Amino acid sequence: MLAMEQVAKMLADASLGTLGTTIFVHGMPPTIKTGLVVLSALSGNDIDYAGLPDLRREGFQVIARDTGAPAAMALAVQASNALTLPASWRQLPAFDSIPAAWVLYIRPRHSPFVFPRSDVGDVYEASVNFDFATTA
């Protein structure tokens, strides 16, 4: 199973920020002007009763924040490029107390889109939703 902390580590390994400073999991402090947050799928993940018993197809979301819409979009594109893994089994290493995960693919569901500017903090956020397949 792929943990969101492993996704955040992939972003840090791609030099897109620092864990806990500009890259976050499950929430980003409102004081952060430039950063990334990795969120579990907001709708939950489908249960695939007819598929392979040990294969899980799930999703997650990455939101990029910056003070300008073009910069937020550019950071979201960089995150999308860093996280895209074509179909081929690979093992993501263990991280902290999280065991290693076998992943078949990670791919963006769509190109990034920018939310309207936030009145709190005067920032823009760009979002990308991802699909992935992993072992159960």
N, CA, C and O atoms as a GROMACS GRO file, in nm:
protein
  544
    1MET      N    1   0.084  -0.118   0.000
    1MET     CA    2   0.000   0.000   0.000
    1MET      C    3   0.088   0.124   0.000
    1MET      O    4   0.187   0.130   0.073
    2LEU      N    5   0.053   0.220  -0.080
    2LEU     CA    6   0.129   0.344  -0.092
    2LEU      C    7   0.078   0.445   0.010
    2LEU      O    8  -0.042   0.474   0.014
    3ALA      N    9   0.168   0.498   0.091
    3ALA     CA   10   0.131   0.599   0.191
    3ALA      C   11   0.160   0.738   0.135
    3ALA      O   12   0.253   0.756   0.055
    4MET      N   13   0.081   0.835   0.176
    4MET     CA   14   0.099   0.971   0.128
    4MET      C   15   0.236   1.028   0.167
    4MET      O   16   0.289   1.115   0.098
    5GLU      N   17   0.292   0.980   0.276
    5GLU     CA   18   0.425   1.022   0.316
    5GLU      C   19   0.531   0.979   0.215
    5GLU      O   20   0.630   1.049   0.195
    6GLN      N   21   0.509   0.864   0.151
    6GLN     CA   22   0.601   0.819   0.047
    6GLN      C   23   0.591   0.908  -0.077
    6GLN      O   24   0.692   0.934  -0.143
    7VAL      N   25   0.471   0.954  -0.107
    7VAL     CA   26   0.454   1.048  -0.219
    7VAL      C   27   0.525   1.179  -0.188
    7VAL      O   28   0.594   1.235  -0.273
    8ALA      N   29   0.510   1.229  -0.066
    8ALA     CA   30   0.577   1.352  -0.025
    8ALA      C   31   0.729   1.336  -0.035
    8ALA      O   32   0.798   1.429  -0.076
    9LYS      N   33   0.779   1.220   0.002
    9LYS     CA   34   0.923   1.194  -0.007
    9LYS      C   35   0.968   1.196  -0.152
    9LYS      O   36   1.078   1.242  -0.182
   10MET      N   37   0.886   1.145  -0.244
   10MET     CA   38   0.919   1.151  -0.387
   10MET      C   39   0.933   1.296  -0.433
   10MET      O   40   1.022   1.328  -0.511
   11LEU      N   41   0.846   1.383  -0.384
   11LEU     CA   42   0.854   1.525  -0.420
   11LEU      C   43   0.982   1.588  -0.365
   11LEU      O   44   1.048   1.666  -0.433
   12ALA      N   45   1.017   1.552  -0.241
   12ALA     CA   46   1.140   1.604  -0.182
   12ALA      C   47   1.263   1.551  -0.258
   12ALA      O   48   1.358   1.626  -0.283
   13ASP      N   49   1.260   1.423  -0.295
   13ASP     CA   50   1.371   1.364  -0.370
   13ASP      C   51   1.387   1.428  -0.507
   13ASP      O   52   1.496   1.425  -0.565
   14ALA      N   53   1.280   1.486  -0.559
   14ALA     CA   54   1.285   1.556  -0.688
   14ALA      C   55   1.325   1.703  -0.671
   14ALA      O   56   1.317   1.782  -0.765
   15SER      N   57   1.368   1.739  -0.550
   15SER     CA   58   1.414   1.876  -0.518
   15SER      C   59   1.306   1.981  -0.533
   15SER      O   60   1.333   2.094  -0.573
   16LEU      N   61   1.181   1.943  -0.501
   16LEU     CA   62   1.071   2.039  -0.510
   16LEU      C   63   1.040   2.105  -0.375
   16LEU      O   64   0.947   2.184  -0.364
   17GLY      N   65   1.118   2.072  -0.274
   17GLY     CA   66   1.099   2.132  -0.143
   17GLY      C   67   1.155   2.042  -0.035
   17GLY      O   68   1.224   1.944  -0.062
   18THR      N   69   1.123   2.079   0.089
   18THR     CA   70   1.172   2.009   0.206
   18THR      C   71   1.054   1.959   0.288
   18THR      O   72   0.960   2.034   0.315
   19LEU      N   73   1.059   1.832   0.327
   19LEU     CA   74   0.952   1.776   0.409
   19LEU      C   75   0.935   1.856   0.537
   19LEU      O   76   1.032   1.884   0.608
   20GLY      N   77   0.810   1.892   0.566
   20GLY     CA   78   0.780   1.964   0.689
   20GLY      C   79   0.805   2.114   0.684
   20GLY      O   80   0.766   2.186   0.775
   21THR      N   81   0.869   2.161   0.577
   21THR     CA   82   0.896   2.304   0.561
   21THR      C   83   0.818   2.361   0.443
   21THR      O   84   0.751   2.464   0.455
   22THR      N   85   0.828   2.293   0.328
   22THR     CA   86   0.753   2.335   0.209
   22THR      C   87   0.676   2.220   0.145
   22THR      O   88   0.601   2.241   0.049
   23ILE      N   89   0.692   2.099   0.197
   23ILE     CA   90   0.616   1.983   0.150
   23ILE      C   91   0.547   1.921   0.271
   23ILE      O   92   0.612   1.892   0.372
   24PHE      N   93   0.415   1.902   0.260
   24PHE     CA   94   0.335   1.858   0.373
   24PHE      C   95   0.244   1.742   0.333
   24PHE      O   96   0.221   1.718   0.214
   25VAL      N   97   0.194   1.670   0.433
   25VAL     CA   98   0.101   1.560   0.411
   25VAL      C   99  -0.024   1.587   0.494
   25VAL      O  100  -0.015   1.620   0.612
   26HIS      N  101  -0.140   1.574   0.432
   26HIS     CA  102  -0.272   1.586   0.496
   26HIS      C  103  -0.310   1.729   0.537
   26HIS      O  104  -0.417   1.748   0.594
   27GLY      N  105  -0.228   1.828   0.511
   27GLY     CA  106  -0.263   1.966   0.542
   27GLY      C  107  -0.141   2.055   0.538
   27GLY      O  108  -0.032   2.014   0.577
   28MET      N  109  -0.160   2.178   0.489
   28MET     CA  110  -0.051   2.275   0.480
   28MET      C  111  -0.088   2.395   0.567
   28MET      O  112  -0.199   2.447   0.555
   29PRO      N  113   0.002   2.440   0.654
   29PRO     CA  114  -0.030   2.556   0.738
   29PRO      C  115  -0.064   2.678   0.653
   29PRO      O  116  -0.006   2.698   0.547
   30PRO      N  117  -0.158   2.760   0.698
   30PRO     CA  118  -0.198   2.877   0.620
   30PRO      C  119  -0.088   2.982   0.605
   30PRO      O  120  -0.097   3.068   0.518
   31THR      N  121   0.015   2.976   0.688
   31THR     CA  122   0.123   3.073   0.680
   31THR      C  123   0.221   3.043   0.567
   31THR      O  124   0.305   3.128   0.534
   32ILE      N  125   0.212   2.926   0.507
   32ILE     CA  126   0.304   2.887   0.399
   32ILE      C  127   0.261   2.956   0.270
   32ILE      O  128   0.147   2.939   0.226
   33LYS      N  129   0.351   3.034   0.212
   33LYS     CA  130   0.320   3.105   0.087
   33LYS      C  131   0.354   3.023  -0.037
   33LYS      O  132   0.287   3.036  -0.140
   34THR      N  133   0.456   2.939  -0.029
   34THR     CA  134   0.495   2.853  -0.140
   34THR      C  135   0.517   2.713  -0.086
   34THR      O  136   0.599   2.692   0.004
   35GLY      N  137   0.444   2.616  -0.141
   35GLY     CA  138   0.461   2.480  -0.092
   35GLY      C  139   0.370   2.382  -0.162
   35GLY      O  140   0.292   2.418  -0.250
   36LEU      N  141   0.382   2.256  -0.122
   36LEU     CA  142   0.303   2.146  -0.176
   36LEU      C  143   0.241   2.069  -0.061
   36LEU      O  144   0.300   2.056   0.046
   37VAL      N  145   0.120   2.018  -0.083
   37VAL     CA  146   0.057   1.929   0.014
   37VAL      C  147   0.003   1.807  -0.060
   37VAL      O  148  -0.055   1.818  -0.167
   38VAL      N  149   0.023   1.690   0.000
   38VAL     CA  150  -0.027   1.563  -0.054
   38VAL      C  151  -0.146   1.522   0.031
   38VAL      O  152  -0.137   1.513   0.153
   39LEU      N  153  -0.259   1.496  -0.035
   39LEU     CA  154  -0.382   1.460   0.033
   39LEU      C  155  -0.433   1.325  -0.017
   39LEU      O  156  -0.420   1.294  -0.136
   40SER      N  157  -0.490   1.247   0.072
   40SER     CA  158  -0.558   1.125   0.030
   40SER      C  159  -0.676   1.163  -0.060
   40SER      O  160  -0.721   1.278  -0.057
   41ALA      N  161  -0.724   1.069  -0.138
   41ALA     CA  162  -0.838   1.096  -0.225
   41ALA      C  163  -0.956   1.148  -0.143
   41ALA      O  164  -0.996   1.086  -0.045
   42LEU      N  165  -1.009   1.262  -0.182
   42LEU     CA  166  -1.116   1.325  -0.105
   42LEU      C  167  -1.245   1.247  -0.111
   42LEU      O  168  -1.329   1.258  -0.022
   43SER      N  169  -1.262   1.168  -0.215
   43SER     CA  170  -1.385   1.091  -0.230
   43SER      C  171  -1.370   0.948  -0.177
   43SER      O  172  -1.463   0.868  -0.188
   44GLY      N  173  -1.257   0.917  -0.121
   44GLY     CA  174  -1.230   0.779  -0.085
   44GLY      C  175  -1.188   0.703  -0.210
   44GLY      O  176  -1.186   0.760  -0.320
   45ASN      N  177  -1.154   0.579  -0.195
   45ASN     CA  178  -1.110   0.498  -0.308
   45ASN      C  179  -1.212   0.390  -0.338
   45ASN      O  180  -1.268   0.329  -0.247
   46ASP      N  181  -1.234   0.365  -0.466
   46ASP     CA  182  -1.327   0.261  -0.508
   46ASP      C  183  -1.280   0.125  -0.460
   46ASP      O  184  -1.160   0.099  -0.450
   47ILE      N  185  -1.374   0.039  -0.431
   47ILE     CA  186  -1.344  -0.099  -0.399
   47ILE      C  187  -1.366  -0.180  -0.527
   47ILE      O  188  -1.476  -0.180  -0.583
   48ASP      N  189  -1.263  -0.248  -0.572
   48ASP     CA  190  -1.268  -0.322  -0.698
   48ASP      C  191  -1.293  -0.469  -0.666
   48ASP      O  192  -1.199  -0.545  -0.641
   49TYR      N  193  -1.420  -0.510  -0.667
   49TYR     CA  194  -1.455  -0.646  -0.632
   49TYR      C  195  -1.426  -0.746  -0.743
   49TYR      O  196  -1.406  -0.864  -0.716
   50ALA      N  197  -1.422  -0.701  -0.867
   50ALA     CA  198  -1.405  -0.793  -0.980
   50ALA      C  199  -1.260  -0.804  -1.025
   50ALA      O  200  -1.228  -0.890  -1.107
   51GLY      N  201  -1.174  -0.720  -0.974
   51GLY     CA  202  -1.036  -0.717  -1.021
   51GLY      C  203  -0.947  -0.820  -0.954
   51GLY      O  204  -0.995  -0.914  -0.890
   52LEU      N  205  -0.820  -0.802  -0.969
   52LEU     CA  206  -0.723  -0.892  -0.907
   52LEU      C  207  -0.724  -0.872  -0.756
   52LEU      O  208  -0.729  -0.757  -0.710
   53PRO      N  209  -0.720  -0.978  -0.678
   53PRO     CA  210  -0.738  -0.966  -0.534
   53PRO      C  211  -0.629  -0.888  -0.462
   53PRO      O  212  -0.656  -0.826  -0.358
   54ASP      N  213  -0.507  -0.887  -0.512
   54ASP     CA  214  -0.399  -0.818  -0.443
   54ASP      C  215  -0.361  -0.685  -0.507
   54ASP      O  216  -0.262  -0.624  -0.468
   55LEU      N  217  -0.439  -0.640  -0.604
   55LEU     CA  218  -0.410  -0.513  -0.671
   55LEU      C  219  -0.512  -0.409  -0.627
   55LEU      O  220  -0.633  -0.432  -0.634
   56ARG      N  221  -0.462  -0.296  -0.581
   56ARG     CA  222  -0.551  -0.186  -0.541
   56ARG      C  223  -0.528  -0.068  -0.634
   56ARG      O  224  -0.414  -0.030  -0.660
   57ARG      N  225  -0.636  -0.012  -0.685
   57ARG     CA  226  -0.630   0.109  -0.767
   57ARG      C  227  -0.689   0.221  -0.683
   57ARG      O  228  -0.806   0.216  -0.645
   58GLU      N  229  -0.608   0.321  -0.656
   58GLU     CA  230  -0.648   0.428  -0.565
   58GLU      C  231  -0.608   0.563  -0.623
   58GLU      O  232  -0.566   0.572  -0.738
   59GLY      N  233  -0.621   0.666  -0.542
   59GLY     CA  234  -0.586   0.800  -0.588
   59GLY      C  235  -0.541   0.890  -0.475
   59GLY      O  236  -0.558   0.858  -0.357
   60PHE      N  237  -0.484   1.002  -0.513
   60PHE     CA  238  -0.446   1.106  -0.418
   60PHE      C  239  -0.444   1.239  -0.492
   60PHE      O  240  -0.458   1.244  -0.614
   61GLN      N  241  -0.427   1.346  -0.417
   61GLN     CA  242  -0.428   1.481  -0.472
   61GLN      C  243  -0.304   1.555  -0.425
   61GLN      O  244  -0.260   1.538  -0.311
   62VAL      N  245  -0.247   1.636  -0.513
   62VAL     CA  246  -0.137   1.726  -0.476
   62VAL      C  247  -0.183   1.867  -0.506
   62VAL      O  248  -0.233   1.896  -0.614
   63ILE      N  249  -0.166   1.955  -0.408
   63ILE     CA  250  -0.199   2.096  -0.426
   63ILE      C  251  -0.070   2.177  -0.411
   63ILE      O  252   0.003   2.162  -0.314
   64ALA      N  253  -0.045   2.262  -0.510
   64ALA     CA  254   0.071   2.351  -0.509
   64ALA      C  255   0.022   2.492  -0.477
   64ALA      O  256  -0.078   2.538  -0.531
   65ARG      N  257   0.092   2.560  -0.389
   65ARG     CA  258   0.054   2.696  -0.347
   65ARG      C  259   0.168   2.792  -0.377
   65ARG      O  260   0.285   2.761  -0.355
   66ASP      N  261   0.130   2.910  -0.426
   66ASP     CA  262   0.228   3.017  -0.447
   66ASP      C  263   0.154   3.150  -0.450
   66ASP      O  264   0.031   3.154  -0.452
   67THR      N  265   0.229   3.260  -0.449
   67THR     CA  266   0.169   3.393  -0.445
   67THR      C  267   0.118   3.438  -0.582
   67THR      O  268   0.044   3.536  -0.590
   68GLY      N  269   0.156   3.370  -0.687
   68GLY     CA  270   0.106   3.401  -0.820
   68GLY      C  271   0.048   3.278  -0.886
   68GLY      O  272   0.096   3.166  -0.865
   69ALA      N  273  -0.056   3.297  -0.966
   69ALA     CA  274  -0.120   3.183  -1.033
   69ALA      C  275  -0.023   3.110  -1.127
   69ALA      O  276  -0.020   2.987  -1.126
   70PRO      N  277   0.057   3.183  -1.208
   70PRO     CA  278   0.152   3.110  -1.294
   70PRO      C  279   0.254   3.028  -1.215
   70PRO      O  280   0.290   2.918  -1.257
   71ALA      N  281   0.300   3.080  -1.103
   71ALA     CA  282   0.398   3.007  -1.022
   71ALA      C  283   0.334   2.884  -0.958
   71ALA      O  284   0.398   2.779  -0.950
   72ALA      N  285   0.210   2.896  -0.911
   72ALA     CA  286   0.140   2.780  -0.854
   72ALA      C  287   0.121   2.674  -0.961
   72ALA      O  288   0.139   2.555  -0.934
   73MET      N  289   0.083   2.715  -1.080
   73MET     CA  290   0.064   2.621  -1.191
   73MET      C  291   0.196   2.553  -1.227
   73MET      O  292   0.200   2.432  -1.249
   74ALA      N  293   0.304   2.630  -1.233
   74ALA     CA  294   0.436   2.573  -1.268
   74ALA      C  295   0.479   2.470  -1.163
   74ALA      O  296   0.533   2.366  -1.199
   75LEU      N  297   0.457   2.499  -1.036
   75LEU     CA  298   0.494   2.406  -0.930
   75LEU      C  299   0.409   2.278  -0.939
   75LEU      O  300   0.460   2.168  -0.916
   76ALA      N  301   0.282   2.293  -0.972
   76ALA     CA  302   0.195   2.176  -0.988
   76ALA      C  303   0.240   2.090  -1.106
   76ALA      O  304   0.237   1.967  -1.098
   77VAL      N  305   0.283   2.152  -1.215
   77VAL     CA  306   0.334   2.078  -1.331
   77VAL      C  307   0.462   2.004  -1.293
   77VAL      O  308   0.480   1.889  -1.332
   78GLN      N  309   0.550   2.070  -1.219
   78GLN     CA  310   0.674   2.004  -1.174
   78GLN      C  311   0.642   1.883  -1.086
   78GLN      O  312   0.704   1.778  -1.100
   79ALA      N  313   0.547   1.899  -0.996
   79ALA     CA  314   0.507   1.788  -0.909
   79ALA      C  315   0.448   1.674  -0.992
   79ALA      O  316   0.478   1.557  -0.968
   80SER      N  317   0.364   1.709  -1.088
   80SER     CA  318   0.304   1.608  -1.175
   80SER      C  319   0.411   1.529  -1.251
   80SER      O  320   0.404   1.407  -1.260
   81ASN      N  321   0.508   1.600  -1.304
   81ASN     CA  322   0.617   1.534  -1.376
   81ASN      C  323   0.700   1.445  -1.284
   81ASN      O  324   0.740   1.335  -1.323
   82ALA      N  325   0.727   1.492  -1.163
   82ALA     CA  326   0.809   1.416  -1.068
   82ALA      C  327   0.739   1.288  -1.021
   82ALA      O  328   0.806   1.189  -0.992
   83LEU      N  329   0.607   1.291  -1.013
   83LEU     CA  330   0.534   1.177  -0.959
   83LEU      C  331   0.488   1.076  -1.064
   83LEU      O  332   0.452   0.964  -1.029
   84THR      N  333   0.489   1.114  -1.191
   84THR     CA  334   0.440   1.024  -1.295
   84THR      C  335   0.536   0.907  -1.315
   84THR      O  336   0.653   0.925  -1.348
   85LEU      N  337   0.483   0.788  -1.293
   85LEU     CA  338   0.559   0.664  -1.313
   85LEU      C  339   0.484   0.580  -1.415
   85LEU      O  340   0.370   0.542  -1.391
   86PRO      N  341   0.546   0.549  -1.530
   86PRO     CA  342   0.478   0.466  -1.629
   86PRO      C  343   0.458   0.324  -1.578
   86PRO      O  344   0.519   0.283  -1.479
   87ALA      N  345   0.372   0.251  -1.645
   87ALA     CA  346   0.336   0.115  -1.602
   87ALA      C  347   0.457   0.023  -1.602
   87ALA      O  348   0.504  -0.020  -1.707
   88SER      N  349   0.506  -0.006  -1.484
   88SER     CA  350   0.616  -0.099  -1.463
   88SER      C  351   0.632  -0.114  -1.312
   88SER      O  352   0.646  -0.014  -1.242
   89TRP      N  353   0.629  -0.235  -1.262
   89TRP     CA  354   0.638  -0.255  -1.117
   89TRP      C  355   0.770  -0.201  -1.064
   89TRP      O  356   0.876  -0.228  -1.120
   90ARG      N  357   0.763  -0.125  -0.957
   90ARG     CA  358   0.882  -0.076  -0.888
   90ARG      C  359   0.852  -0.068  -0.740
   90ARG      O  360   0.736  -0.053  -0.699
   91GLN      N  361   0.954  -0.078  -0.660
   91GLN     CA  362   0.936  -0.071  -0.516
   91GLN      C  363   0.980   0.065  -0.466
   91GLN      O  364   1.094   0.107  -0.488
   92LEU      N  365   0.888   0.134  -0.398
   92LEU     CA  366   0.923   0.258  -0.333
   92LEU      C  367   0.978   0.222  -0.196
   92LEU      O  368   0.917   0.142  -0.125
   93PRO      N  369   1.091   0.280  -0.157
   93PRO     CA  370   1.155   0.238  -0.033
   93PRO      C  371   1.074   0.272   0.091
   93PRO      O  372   0.988   0.361   0.090
   94ALA      N  373   1.103   0.199   0.198
   94ALA     CA  374   1.041   0.229   0.328
   94ALA      C  375   1.081   0.371   0.369
   94ALA      O  376   1.188   0.420   0.331
   95PHE      N  377   0.995   0.436   0.444
   95PHE     CA  378   1.022   0.573   0.488
   95PHE      C  379   0.969   0.588   0.630
   95PHE      O  380   0.851   0.565   0.655
   96ASP      N  381   1.055   0.625   0.721
   96ASP     CA  382   1.022   0.631   0.864
   96ASP      C  383   0.966   0.495   0.906
   96ASP      O  384   1.034   0.394   0.889
   97SER      N  385   0.846   0.491   0.958
   97SER     CA  386   0.787   0.364   1.002
   97SER      C  387   0.698   0.301   0.894
   97SER      O  388   0.628   0.203   0.922
   98ILE      N  389   0.698   0.356   0.774
   98ILE     CA  390   0.613   0.309   0.665
   98ILE      C  391   0.689   0.204   0.584
   98ILE      O  392   0.800   0.230   0.538
   99PRO      N  393   0.630   0.086   0.565
   99PRO     CA  394   0.700  -0.018   0.489
   99PRO      C  395   0.711   0.017   0.341
   99PRO      O  396   0.638   0.101   0.289
  100ALA      N  397   0.805  -0.050   0.273
  100ALA     CA  398   0.820  -0.032   0.129
  100ALA      C  399   0.688  -0.066   0.059
  100ALA      O  400   0.609  -0.146   0.110
  101ALA      N  401   0.666  -0.007  -0.057
  101ALA     CA  402   0.542  -0.029  -0.132
  101ALA      C  403   0.576  -0.065  -0.276
  101ALA      O  404   0.662  -0.004  -0.339
  102TRP      N  405   0.505  -0.165  -0.328
  102TRP     CA  406   0.516  -0.199  -0.470
  102TRP      C  407   0.410  -0.121  -0.546
  102TRP      O  408   0.291  -0.128  -0.514
  103VAL      N  409   0.453  -0.046  -0.648
  103VAL     CA  410   0.363   0.040  -0.725
  103VAL      C  411   0.374   0.002  -0.872
  103VAL      O  412   0.484  -0.009  -0.926
  104LEU      N  413   0.260  -0.016  -0.937
  104LEU     CA  414   0.258  -0.047  -1.080
  104LEU      C  415   0.268   0.082  -1.162
  104LEU      O  416   0.342   0.087  -1.260
  105TYR      N  417   0.193   0.185  -1.122
  105TYR     CA  418   0.199   0.314  -1.192
  105TYR      C  419   0.148   0.423  -1.099
  105TYR      O  420   0.075   0.398  -1.004
  106ILE      N  421   0.189   0.545  -1.129
  106ILE     CA  422   0.129   0.667  -1.076
  106ILE      C  423   0.114   0.758  -1.195
  106ILE      O  424   0.210   0.781  -1.269
  107ARG      N  425  -0.008   0.811  -1.216
  107ARG     CA  426  -0.027   0.900  -1.331
  107ARG      C  427  -0.131   1.006  -1.297
  107ARG      O  428  -0.228   0.980  -1.226
  108PRO      N  429  -0.109   1.127  -1.349
  108PRO     CA  430  -0.207   1.234  -1.326
  108PRO      C  431  -0.336   1.204  -1.401
  108PRO      O  432  -0.333   1.152  -1.513
  109ARG      N  433  -0.447   1.237  -1.340
  109ARG     CA  434  -0.578   1.218  -1.401
  109ARG      C  435  -0.610   1.332  -1.498
  109ARG      O  436  -0.690   1.315  -1.590
  110HIS      N  437  -0.548   1.448  -1.477
  110HIS     CA  438  -0.575   1.568  -1.558
  110HIS      C  439  -0.459   1.664  -1.541
  110HIS      O  440  -0.374   1.646  -1.455
  111SER      N  441  -0.457   1.766  -1.624
  111SER     CA  442  -0.356   1.871  -1.607
  111SER      C  443  -0.395   1.958  -1.486
  111SER      O  444  -0.511   1.959  -1.446
  112PRO      N  445  -0.298   2.030  -1.428
  112PRO     CA  446  -0.328   2.112  -1.311
  112PRO      C  447  -0.432   2.220  -1.343
  112PRO      O  448  -0.438   2.272  -1.454
  113PHE      N  449  -0.512   2.253  -1.241
  113PHE     CA  450  -0.603   2.367  -1.254
  113PHE      C  451  -0.585   2.455  -1.131
  113PHE      O  452  -0.554   2.407  -1.022
  114VAL      N  453  -0.605   2.585  -1.150
  114VAL     CA  454  -0.582   2.684  -1.044
  114VAL      C  455  -0.714   2.724  -0.982
  114VAL      O  456  -0.811   2.755  -1.051
  115PHE      N  457  -0.717   2.721  -0.848
  115PHE     CA  458  -0.833   2.771  -0.774
  115PHE      C  459  -0.829   2.924  -0.774
  115PHE      O  460  -0.722   2.982  -0.795
  116PRO      N  461  -0.942   2.990  -0.752
  116PRO     CA  462  -0.940   3.136  -0.735
  116PRO      C  463  -0.850   3.175  -0.618
  116PRO      O  464  -0.830   3.096  -0.525
  117ARG      N  465  -0.796   3.295  -0.623
  117ARG     CA  466  -0.706   3.343  -0.519
  117ARG      C  467  -0.773   3.338  -0.383
  117ARG      O  468  -0.890   3.373  -0.369
  118SER      N  469  -0.699   3.296  -0.284
  118SER     CA  470  -0.750   3.292  -0.147
  118SER      C  471  -0.746   3.431  -0.086
  118SER      O  472  -0.647   3.502  -0.098
  119ASP      N  473  -0.854   3.468  -0.021
  119ASP     CA  474  -0.855   3.597   0.050
  119ASP      C  475  -0.767   3.590   0.174
  119ASP      O  476  -0.716   3.692   0.221
  120VAL      N  477  -0.750   3.470   0.227
  120VAL     CA  478  -0.664   3.452   0.344
  120VAL      C  479  -0.525   3.415   0.294
  120VAL      O  480  -0.508   3.309   0.234
  121GLY      N  481  -0.429   3.499   0.316
  121GLY     CA  482  -0.292   3.469   0.275
  121GLY      C  483  -0.259   3.516   0.136
  121GLY      O  484  -0.142   3.514   0.097
  122ASP      N  485  -0.358   3.560   0.058
  122ASP     CA  486  -0.333   3.614  -0.075
  122ASP      C  487  -0.246   3.520  -0.160
  122ASP      O  488  -0.142   3.561  -0.213
  123VAL      N  489  -0.290   3.394  -0.170
  123VAL     CA  490  -0.215   3.294  -0.247
  123VAL      C  491  -0.306   3.226  -0.348
  123VAL      O  492  -0.429   3.234  -0.339
  124TYR      N  493  -0.244   3.160  -0.442
  124TYR     CA  494  -0.316   3.078  -0.540
  124TYR      C  495  -0.278   2.933  -0.514
  124TYR      O  496  -0.168   2.903  -0.467
  125GLU      N  497  -0.370   2.843  -0.546
  125GLU     CA  498  -0.342   2.700  -0.534
  125GLU      C  499  -0.382   2.630  -0.663
  125GLU      O  500  -0.487   2.657  -0.721
  126ALA      N  501  -0.295   2.540  -0.707
  126ALA     CA  502  -0.319   2.459  -0.827
  126ALA      C  503  -0.324   2.313  -0.784
  126ALA      O  504  -0.243   2.269  -0.703
  127SER      N  505  -0.418   2.239  -0.839
  127SER     CA  506  -0.443   2.102  -0.796
  127SER      C  507  -0.426   2.003  -0.910
  127SER      O  508  -0.457   2.032  -1.025
  128VAL      N  509  -0.376   1.884  -0.875
  128VAL     CA  510  -0.370   1.770  -0.967
  128VAL      C  511  -0.414   1.647  -0.889
  128VAL      O  512  -0.367   1.623  -0.778
  129ASN      N  513  -0.503   1.568  -0.947
  129ASN     CA  514  -0.544   1.440  -0.889
  129ASN      C  515  -0.469   1.330  -0.963
  129ASN      O  516  -0.450   1.336  -1.084
  130PHE      N  517  -0.428   1.229  -0.888
  130PHE     CA  518  -0.349   1.120  -0.943
  130PHE      C  519  -0.420   0.987  -0.920
  130PHE      O  520  -0.495   0.971  -0.823
  131ASP      N  521  -0.395   0.893  -1.009
  131ASP     CA  522  -0.436   0.754  -0.991
  131ASP      C  523  -0.310   0.672  -0.975
  131ASP      O  524  -0.206   0.705  -1.031
  132PHE      N  525  -0.320   0.564  -0.897
  132PHE     CA  526  -0.206   0.473  -0.885
  132PHE      C  527  -0.257   0.332  -0.861
  132PHE      O  528  -0.371   0.311  -0.819
  133ALA      N  529  -0.172   0.236  -0.888
  133ALA     CA  530  -0.203   0.095  -0.859
  133ALA      C  531  -0.090   0.042  -0.772
  133ALA      O  532   0.027   0.068  -0.798
  134THR      N  533  -0.128  -0.033  -0.669
  134THR     CA  534  -0.031  -0.085  -0.573
  134THR      C  535  -0.080  -0.221  -0.523
  134THR      O  536  -0.195  -0.259  -0.546
  135THR      N  537   0.008  -0.292  -0.456
  135THR     CA  538  -0.032  -0.418  -0.395
  135THR      C  539  -0.108  -0.390  -0.266
  135THR      O  540  -0.084  -0.289  -0.200
  136ALA      N  541  -0.199  -0.479  -0.233
  136ALA     CA  542  -0.280  -0.461  -0.113
  136ALA      C  543  -0.202  -0.484   0.013
  136ALA      O  544  -0.256  -0.473   0.123
   0.00000   0.00000   0.00000
